[in-house]
Amino acid sequence: MSKQLDYYYRLILYALLHDVGKPVIRFLWRYKEDIEKDTSVKKAKDILELFLSENIENMFGKKHEDISEAIVNHLLGTSLGDNEKKSINDTIAEVDRFAASERGIQLKEEVYQNVKELWKEVEERLDKELDIPYRYSHHIVPMLSPLWVLAKTDYLGYVGIPAYLHCKAGKWSVDEAKRKFAEFFKGYMFLTRGMEKEFIESIVEIIKSLASEELWFPVKPLNLRTLSELKALKFLEAVNQSSYADVVFNLINGLINVKNIYGSSIRRGAIDTVLDVMKNSTALVPSAIYWSLLPDISLYSHSKLVAAYTACRQLSSKVRWLVIDANKIQKFISSPVVAAAASRVIRGRSLLVELSLDSLSNYALELFGGLTRANIIISEGGTLDLVIPDLPDIDARVAKLKRVAKELSKFLGSELGFTIAVSEPFKIEQSRFHDTVTAILEGKSADGGFWRVLEDMRYKLAVAKSLGGLDEEDLESEGVVAREEDVVGFDAITSEPITRVGTGVSATGGHYALSVELNIKDYVDEIAGVDKIAIGEVLSTATHLSLVAGTTARGLLYIVGIHVYRKDQNGIPIPAEDTVLELVRKLCESLHGSNRLYSSVIGTDVGIVPLEPSGSIYILISAPRGGGTIPLYDPQELMPIAIGYLLNVIDNLKKVLFEYINNKNGLDIYVDVEFINMPYISTSMNENLITSLKKLIGKGIDVAIGTRFLGSYHPAWWVKETQEDVGKLVLADLDPYEIIAVAKMDIDMFGKVRELLSLSPSRFVTLSDLVNAIVSGKVYAYAIDKQKSLAKIQKVLDVIPLYAGGDDVTIYGKWAQVIRYIVDVLKSIRDALKPLTASIGIAIDRSTAPILMLYSRAIEVLEKAKKVKASASIDIEAEHLSLFRCDGNVYKAVDVIPLEPPSKFYLMPSDVVSSYNLGVIANILDVFQESRDRILDKLTEFEEFKRDLYLLAEIGSEVLKTIRRSPDDRCRALKEFILYPDKMLSLNILYSYTWARRSEELNKLKDILKKYNLDLLKYPDDIVGKTDILEALRVLLSLKPIIDLVILALRRKEAVEPSDFVQTRS
């Protein structure tokens, strides 16, 4: 490595770890004051002393800067020379100064000492005001959620049914919220004007007002268990649950592993691995508390941003914002039009989207100067935001990235597109939060702020997406991707056209389309399911790769990414496509003993997913399937069992790469070993794995270790052909489920929330990091927890978490389980991300319905729910609608269902029907019981009242039809909704007659409904002299969706309850 490159990566490492001493210093204070008392304290003390070769008592009194420097020096095994140290410190300090301004206090030298004295008064005041058993200090204070600003800008006033009733849904003003947000950071203005008393008062008041709100995160390492249990708490509760001992142990243990693997050789892979250590250990650690108005910026996010800016500043005086956006994702994922193997294709295509974005981002990092993953600032859903240097030949490099993205799209059949947008160059100084806030407070223009850069990017991205990813060449040919004469067949599962390239059958630009012949039928049966695809049918490249990915995604434990580049004649990196093709062939032979992309030869499922146009190969390794027992899905339990499979793959990879690079020069190879749902780098790593990785590094191959939160759960059955048969594990497909559902969840007004937080780059990044980790972690952890619970009674969770990332969640499976799952997961997500709300769309149909149609219907009803927000809409054969009271006797028609009972964080009108929510439906369909005898207990209560339920549903349908004749849904008197009195009269008579004839049954049903806080107005007792039949019919109307789903469940119980793990076909 050249000295220049060596300095470049050392600088980035120091920038990333410039504040790493903060959690250590806080642990030392807590240790000294005996605040933490569990066994983790001794573990943290011992490992810290081991790493720094110093007794803990000698560390007391040191500054965090001293600890940070000592940690980096021990990591590198050497200290910096004076000149290099000064150069690095000056560079980092310049960048850090801009990021640190986001605290709200600009620490210029002339005010530093003054603030230091004033801060003591702030702490003394807060000690008294908060009435807690600890003093308000840096080692006590937990992390404040950056979403606190929503609680202070009336976000909840613009979501949900109350907002919809008053025509306010979605009309939350970001401009007004920005002004209110800025008001909270006027403390520095008080300082500059000598208003010291006001400075102290402003800080005390805002922290005091937030301390009693459930907006604080306990300081903990970030792992699947933490994410599963994570809630936003009140200040003192978060303080009591914090553990800096656990943070320090994970942090130092991870850095020890980094040192053991990389030694003093610091390249991109080492820094990416350190970044993963930082994410796992400091994502819930506040960056600053001293001199900070609010501790709402994550240390990980702040450090990542400083490292990204530092790297760019070494290559250019200006930076740019780059966005890689995957579009047409939903169409690509939901493409199956037949049930055969649809579940695997959907699951596999979802993973293909993630891998494609990962591949393009890796290439972008290589293309724009050998950047590290710290420069991937935002990763949400199908969009990646990167900060890149403004290189002299930036236009040529962006053009290469766009060309590679286009070729990758063609390779995958052109259904999945990628849009690349890049901002105009700007200086880092323009992103300074303090200047933006000051301008807002003084009523001046803040046009130069970071938020303006993002606003311009949104415009550029919208323009680029409006072209559908087409360039001038495409426009000249009217955007035609494949011509009729090139089409040689249609995909057996998606009916997408497959085109000819040269000779033979191939996907456009690819080499992996399959024409199913007898000699590969066994292979196709393995990846698609036995006899799902017939001889003579054709699979496109995208479907073939989707089946490989979808099969290995069940219990996925590791993803090994290999990225290969070479330089063109101008020295610009380009994907080494020919090399990738050759490496794929050699890896298939080495791992599978054939040219097939999937096998279980080494004892577990291993799939190879090549993405040649972008220079990447992904090896997917899933958990062993076991023999007759329900597979484990918890990575913590699986890792000790399955590490040998990863070692086997790494050894095969070494053999292939070593043979290849001995004969080839000029290649840059980057290997990324990702552990699924487990921060393995912060555990006690396997010594053989460390040795294998060091051998790769020794051959000049860059290596990184990371963590990816990903849905690894997929239902599987142990299938026997006869009672005497041994049986085998079979991945579940949709067709046996009879009735299925697709559920989509989307956070409300998240675009506006991002725009508000974009005033502050570090808060913006913190928000993205937290939302992404919390949403994906909770969705996937829930599946693991539920399957472990059901395994005790030999049952299977029939739900597949297809995708969770950013503000978007998609799951599918047996319909009743999908409803229970999405309700529970949403509650868990909202418990952590208060006060954010979300909307849900659910489509229910027979399993024979094309998944594309079902998926599209889920999107349609989600859009309906998003108009109201904080609500759900369900697409079943029967419609649903409620009449909610606006004011007094004025009502409005609403065709969504509330999500949960009314609360502080879920506002609802004062109306009896406000309690008729999706949570009630999930509660009645209580399918996740740990006793076989109790499954469907609650549903069974309704069994003897099926006839009554049908009668009520029919009356509700007639009421709905009558109201649907109304020309609009404006608020008005209840009786004015009824335009046909003769029809209403017959309904009145029918309702009272039904009660007269079946009063005994309906009274019992009424008692059951009361258990769920539901009402059914009895005639005449609840009506005569108290209200009228119209009110009874209105209540019944809101009850109707619950009744409809109970009827559906009673009709087909087998389509509701969890499947048996062991199944016999005959």
Protein Blocks (a to p, Z undefined) as FASTA:
>chain_A
ZZklmmmmmmmmmmmmmmmmmmmmmmmmmmmnomafcfklmmmmmmmmmmnopafklmgo
pafklmmmmmmmmmnopacdfklmmmmmmmmmmmmmmmmmmnopacdfklmmmmmmmmmm
mmmmmmmmnopabdcdfklmccddfklmmmmnommmmgcjklmmnopgopacfklmmmmm
mmmmmmmmmmmnopaklmmmmmmmmmmmmmmpccbccdddddfklmmmpccddfklmmmm
gcfklmmmmmmmmmmmmmmmnmmaccfklmmmmmmmmmmmmmmgcfblghpabacbcfkl
mmmmmmmmmmmmmmocbdcddddddehklmmmmmpfbfghklmmmmmmmmmmmmmmmmmm
mmmmmmnoopafklmmbaghjbccddddddfklmmmmmmmmmmmmmmmmmnoomaccddd
ddddddfklmpmklmmmmmmnopafklpmklmmmmmmmmmmmmmmnnopafklmmnnopa
bdfklpgbdcfklopacddeheajddehiakbccddfklmmmmmmmnoghkbcghiacdf
klmmmmmmmmmmgopabdcddddddddfkopacddfklmmmmmmmmmmmmnopabfbdck
nopacdddddfknopacddddddebjoiacdfbfklmmmmmmmmmmmmmmmmmmmmmmmm
mmpghiacddddddehiafklmccdfklmmmmmmmmmnopacddddddddfbdcdddddf
bfklnbjaddddfklnopacddddddehklmmmmmmmmpmmlmmmmmmmmmmmmmmmmmm
mmmmmmmmmmmnopacfbdcfbgchjbccdeddfklmmmmmmmmmmmmmmmmccbdcddd
dddddfkbcfklmmmmmmmmmmmmmmnopiacdddfbdcdddddfbhjaccddfbdcfbd
cdfklccdddfklmmcfklmmmmmmmbccbfklgoklmmmmmmmmmmmmmmmmmmmmmmm
mmmmpmbfcdcdfklmpmblklmmmmmmmmmmmmmmmmmmmmmmmmmmmmnopacdddfk
lmnoplcfklmmmmmmmmmmmmmmmmmmmmmmmlmmccdfbdcfZZ
